[in-house]
């Protein structure tokens, strides 16, 4: 009889976590000027059997809170008891920004442009360094959760570097209706992970400082689907069909041609053709109306939520895809699937 493979202990934050254990670990970040100690809290869930190590992180931008709720619900999933490998979950990476409901840290730097960081740099650089050397150093794969900025919402989508076949496979497994082949940006977590050979998906959905229930449900299901693709979880017994996600190699923003009160004529997920009117700008004094038209066709994957735009402000984000009519239908199927909660096995 073959001997069961032994799972070595994982050491994180100075704590050893053995096979089958779950631990919540507080890793010291800094003592702020008020003499309050700040910690990054990490939840580690280890299966009894060997398998991949997956990181799921949220709150790199402190005002992007959908991901925090996604991680919370993920950790409540009963099927984690049958998991192979290890899940390392960090619901709030940027604790400082989360407390202030701000995208940034107190030094006004963007954490997602500061990786891999430095243990002797700014507060942001030190946090980036800590996250890389305490969390990502252990991982085989990663999923990073984001939303649109303040007053800007995103259709649920995956952004990834699709040059590697295994990354595309996981991106499709997530189940978002659109996958954007996104360039790596210097200083981003995704770029730094790629340099270290760690494939990473970035999930974008919803708006900063707002919970979006469909985006949250889709995020939890998407992560568990990726875990199944990695054989961390047993296959689903569900027979529900889902549409094949569209892959977009290019995307662009439609910007306001003038200033005024913004009225959208299209919604997230809508198909648009070149030259379509997607909105209009109204003068507060009733003197003029300026149409917003799109210079390209595709699917709307992001849009402004604030009804006040200045000339040049981003109004709509359009992804160029093959078969846009089929993608529009896939978005409808996706939204219907996640409108009502459904048990996941």
C-alpha positions, 0 to 999 in steps of 0.5 A: 500500500502506497504511503500517503505523501506528507505535507510539510508545515508552512511557516508564515508570520513566524507561525507554523501551520500544519496540514489540516489546520486553519490559523488567523495570523496577525503580521505587524505592519507599523506603529503609526504616529498615534502609537497604535500598532497596525497589523496585516491579518492573514487567514491560512486554510490548509488541506490534509492532502498536498496541492497548490498554494493559492493566495486570494487578496483584496483591499490593495486599494483601501476603498475597493471593498467588494473583495473584502466581502468576497474573501469573507464569504469564501472562507465560510464555504463548507467545501474548504473542508475537502480542500487539497493544498493551501488557501492564503487569504488576505481580505484587507492588504491596505489596512491604512486605506481601508480605515480611511476609506481611501485608495491610498496609504497615508504617504499618498502612494498607490500600493499597486504601483509599489511592488516589490517594495523595500523594507527600508522605503516608505510606508507603502514600500514596506507594506508591499515588501511585507506582502511579497515576502510573507504571503506571495513567497509561498504561492503557486497562483494568485487571485487579486480582487479589485473594483472600479474607482470612486464613481466608476463601475466595472462589469465583472471581468478578469484581467490577466496576461494571456500569453501562457496557456495555463493562465488563460485556462484559469481565467476561463475557469473563473467564469466572468463574461469578459477576459481582458488581455491586460498589459503588466504595469510596472510596480503592480502585484500582478507584474511582480508575481509574473517576474517570480513565475506566479500566474495571477488573475485580477478580478474587477467588478463593481464600484469603490465603497459600494457592495455589488451583490452580483459581483460578490456572488460571482467572485466567490463562485469564480474563485471556487471554480479556479480552485476546482480547475487547480484540483484543490476542490472536487469537481462540481456536481452542478449541471448548470451551463454557463456561456464561454467568456469572451477574450478581449485583446484591446479596450479603450475609454470613450471620453466626454467631448464636453462638460455637463450633466451626464445621462447614459444611454447604455448599461454595463454589458451592452453591445455598441457599434461604431458611431452609436450614441451612448450618452449625452451631456446637458447644460445646467442652463438648458442651452445645449446638448452634446452627444457622446458617441463611440469611435469603436464597437464592442462591449461596455465593461466600465462606465462613469456613475457620477452625473457630472463630467468635465471635458475629457473625463472617462465616460465608458470603457469599451472592450473590443471582442469577436462576436459582440452579439454573443457576448452581450447574450453571455452577459445576460446569462451571467447576470441571471445566474448570479441574481439569485443565490444558489448553493454551490457544492 
